[in-house]
Amino acid sequence: MERRNFLRNIFGGTIILWLGGIFYFLLSYLSYARKGKEVFPRVKIPSKEISPSKPALIKVGEEHAWLIENEGEIFSAISAVCTHKRCILEWDRESRRFICPCHKGIFDKEGNPIFGPPSKPLKRFNVLKKGDDIIVSD
């Protein structure tokens, strides 16, 4: 085989593989959307259901999250899953912190670890207040 033919075959094969990857990505995206699942999961909650003293445990897609009302009707949402053992965190009303029931790890309202084995902060979700509703998305 000549060098020119060899390089043409290599280049042609690379282009075919590259186009195949793009085609596969598009098909998987379309089939995921066709199954009724949201590509970017979100949840809408009336703001009346949230109070500064008690966050709400919600589900965004397949993930659990805590929706929190901070000062001046500013809302935030953090993961409800501990970064250490993947347990669902509980809200402690007295200390106004999240506590992991598995190992007593403690997180503040912003999701930062304060005490215990967890060393990573909790995942944060996007929050948008639209009228009387709060929209939380991944």
N, C-alpha and C positions, 0 to 999 in steps of 0.2 A: 504494500500500500504506500502510495506517495505521501509525503509530508503534508501537502496541500489538502488532500482528501481526508487525511487523519484529523487535521485541525478543523476542517469543515464539519466532520462528523461530531467532534467534541463540542464545537460551538452550537451546532444544531441540537444535540442532545441536551445541552445546558438550557437552551431556550425552551425546549419542550418541557423539561422538568420544572422550570420557573413558571411557565404558563399553567401547568398542571397543579402546582401548589396554589396559585391564585384561584383557579377554578374550584379546587377542593374547599378552600376557605369560603368562597361565596356560597357554594352548595350547603356547607355545614351551617352557615349563618342563616340562610333561608329556611332550612329544615328545622332549625331550632325555633325560629319565629313561627313557623307553621304549626308546631306542636302546641301552641297556645302559651308558651312560656315567654315571659318578657326578657328581652336581651339585657335591658338595664332595669332590674326590679326596683319598684318603688311602692310606697304605701301612703295613703292619704288619711289623716286623722283630724277630727274637729278639735280646735285648740281648747274648747271648753272641757275636754276630757283630761287635760294635763294641768297639774298645779305645781307651784314651786316646791311644795313639801313632799310630793310623791310623784316620782317619775313613772312613766308607763312602759311596761314591757311589751314590745311589738315584734313583728316578724317582717323583715325586709327580704323578699325572695325566700331563700332557705336559711337565712341567718337571723338569730335573735338579737335584738338591740334594745337599749334603754333610751327613751325619749325624755329629755330633761328640759324644764323651763327654768331659765336663769333669770337674773335681774332684768326688769323692764321688758317682759315678753320676748326675750331673745331665747330661741330654742337651739338645742344641740342634741345629737344622737351619737351614742357610742355602743360598741359591741357589748353584748351581755355575756360573752364567752370569755372565761379567764384565759390569759395568755400562757399559763403554766400547765394546767391539767385539763383544759377545755370544759370546765364545769360552768353551769349557768350561775351568774352572780346574783346575789340578793341585795336589796336596798335596805340599809339600816337607817331608819328615820331619825334616831337620836343623834348619831354621829354625822349624818348626812353624807355617808360614804357607801361604796359597794364592797361587799364582803363575799369571798369565795367560800362556799360551805365545805369544800373538799380539804382545804389546808389553811383556812383563815387568812388568806392573802387579802390585802385591803387596797382599794383604788379610790382616788378622789373623784369628784363630779366630772372632771375633765378626762378621766380615764387613765391618769398617771398612777403607777404603782407607788404605794406609800410604805407598805409593810409586807413581809412574807417572801415566799419564793418567787413570785412573778417579777421579772425584770423589764419586760417590754410593756409599753402603754397599750391600751385598748384601741382597736380600729375605730376611726371616726367615719360617720356617714354624712352625706350632704343633706342639709335641711333648708327648706324654703317655706316661708309663710306667705300664703296666697289667700287673701281675704280672711275668712274664719277657719281656714284649713291649714294644716301643716303637712308638707310633702317631704317624705324621707326617701332618699334614694342611695344606691350603692355608688 
